[in-house]
Amino acid sequence: MSEAVADELAGQGYRIGPDEYEKDLIGAGVNSVSLVRLLSDLEERFDVEFEGAELFREPVTVARLTEVILAGTVARDAEGAS
């Protein structure tokens, strides 16, 4: 899943390697407009919703985005199984 997030970033011109998945994306040079676009693309691709205020309380990293996507996918699957 982290690779999928990194691929979305690469599509916007940002190369983030596995050794940088814990690095703050803003600190890595991703500007705020690109970050918002990334979040929108990931929400659409994985059918999840990022909570902006909560998400930005801590550095936004590939690893954190992956955790949110996986948690949303698990929650959605659990709801569908009910």
N, C-alpha and C positions, 0 to 999 in steps of 0.2 A: 504494500500500500504506500509506503514511503516513496518508492520509486515512481508511483503514479503522481504523487504530489510534486516530486522533483521534475517529472516530465512536463507537468503543467507550467511550472516555473521556466523550464527550458523553452517552452513554446512562447514565452514572453521575453526571452533573451537572457535569462538568468540561469547560469550553470551552478547547481548546488550538488556537490558530491556527497556520498554517504558519510564521510568524515565531518560534514558540516550540518547534518540533520538536527543537531542540538543547538546550532548557532542561531541567534536572533536574525530574522530575515531582514529587518530594517538595518541592522548593523552590518549585514552582508551586502547591503547596497540596493535592496529591493525598495523602490519608492512607494509611498502610500497609495497612489493611484493604481499601481500594478498589484499591490497587495489586495486591495478591494476587488479588483478584477479577478485575481486568483481565487479569492474566497467565493465569488459569484460562480466562477467556472466549476470549482469543486462542489459547491452546493448542487449545481445542476447535474454534474456528472455522477455524483454518489447519492443524490436525493437525501441530503442532510441540510441542517440549518445551523450556521454558526451564530452564537450569541455574541454580538460585537463587544458590549461592555465587559462581559466575562472573559472573552478571548483576549482582549487587550490589557487585562490586569497584569499579565506576565508576558515576557517576550514571546512573540509568535515565531515558532520554529516548525520545520518540517515534521519533527517528531510529535509536537503538540497537535498539529493539524491532523496527522495520522491517527492519533488517539481519539480525537473528536469524531473523525469519520468512522472509525471502527466502533466506537460507542454508539453512534447514531444508527449504524447499520445493524448492530446487535439488538438495540431497542426496537427498531422497526421490524426486524425479523421476529422478535418475541411477541410484539403486538399482533403480527400477522398469524402467529401460531395459536393465539388465544381464540 
